[in-house]
Every structure is written in C-alpha cells, then in structure tokens.
C-alpha cells in the first residue's frame, strides 16, 4: 500500500517534471533581441517578438494582438533608451501582466548591458520638441554594434537563469558560445570594411552611430537632422555641397527611411546609396542578427564599388 510519504514524493516528482517541461515564455520587442533570446534560450524558451523586422521600431501601432503576446510572457526583453517609448508602455498597461511590470524579474531593459560611457550621443542641456523626436537618454541603436549583442546575450542569460535556475548553466554556456561565434565574425567584418576605399558616410537617420563608431567610418552629416522631422531643403543642399567637397562618400539609409530623399543626396554627391537592414529581418537576407551584419558589410562593399 502506498503510504503518505511515498505519495508526497510521487506528487512532487510529477510537479517538478511538469515544471521542468514548461518553457520560459520570452517576448522581445525587437527581432534582434528575439534572435539573441532564441540563441541563449534554445529549447528552454519560447520566443515571440513584437516589432516585425521590416517595421521602424520608433513607431509601432499598439495592437491588441501584441497585448495578447505580452499577457502570456514570463520575460519581456526590450531595447530601452526610450526607443519603444511610443508604444511599449501602452501595451504593458493593456496587458496587465504583473510578471513583466517595471522593476519585476520578468522585465529586462537590455540597454543595462551597456557599461558607463558606452551610450553614444547623450544630449547635453535641455531637450525640447523643436529639436525633433530626439532620444533624451542617448542614441538607442546600440544593437548595430555586434559587440553590444554579445553583452546583451550575457545579460539575458543571467536573467533567464534567475527565472529558471535549473537551466542556469545552459543559458550561460549558450551565451558564451554565442559570444565566441560573434567575435569570430567581427574580425572578418572589420577587415572587410577597413579595406574599403570610401570611409566617409552621410546617413539618413541617426541610426548608425554605433555601427560607424565600431567600423571606424566617419559621419559627414545626417540628412534627417532633426529626428522624425523631414529635413529642410537648405539643410540638404548644404549636406550635398559638403559631400561634393569632401567626397567620395557613401550615403546610408535604413529600409524604412525616406529612401528617395536619401537617393537624391547620393545622386547629387555622385555617390551610391546603400540601403541597409537596421534590424534582423529588415530584409529577406537578414535572417538573423549575424546575417544582418553580413548583409550590411556586403552592401557597403557594393556601394563603395568593391562588391562582387
Ligand atoms: Zn532613432
């Protein structure tokens, strides 16, 4: 006959194996973060993301389908530095999921992976609306530096290990493997861009600061000089003049920018426009975070006249 102690052991075993089978439900705001979460979490997690890769993450309609994803989440991973400020707070309010509220274990601001001094373009002085849709905490587009992707991977692993301690070592090992994989590719990307004859760039949105900082490119100017506001013709003319004087230049735009406006600047400066994926899945070939950098390097090579 089964005594009470044996019954308890049986119940505990069933419950624990049930827990072990349950995957941690991760919701990432961005496709880049979703991809990193998949690498770090693998079979221990289920990952969904909110902003499709082809969409500009500055602006996302706060749809009920996105709220539904957040309702189920055990962990929300987001970019931070106010990139998602226009839509994530609305979605969080609508989702009413206590696990992922600010300050909870299930809420992870991935910009915490950046060390002191690593955030670029932190504005000095007061920020007001006349300067455009400026990012008051600094430039949030740090995922366009793959070294930051490594740091985010480690940060995610630590948080997942807190939520799911039994799989802690697996998360940490996968983040370590991901770091090694990214590091190996970084050398190749750096060498390829280093060998380009053209090092000066004109960018559409201030989206590429971390990328150009990493790759040692030199930004001559920004077409959209006030973020989110169409540039004044006089500003564009000045930039074209600068490009002509100091060229050759590469003109860089994201897939969701005003590509035509960027193309006009490229034509007038006698240079080539490189439309780049600023996110995983922003272009079909950018199937993952590493593939995105591969596409970026390839497109820069083509624009600089050194591609295949
Ligand atoms: Zn931005």
Boltz pocket constraint, residues with backbone or C-beta under 6 A from the ligand:
constraints:
  - pocket:
      binder: B
      contacts: [[A, 58], [A, 135], [A, 140], [A, 141], [A, 205], [A, 206], [A, 207], [A, 227]]
      max_distance: 6.0
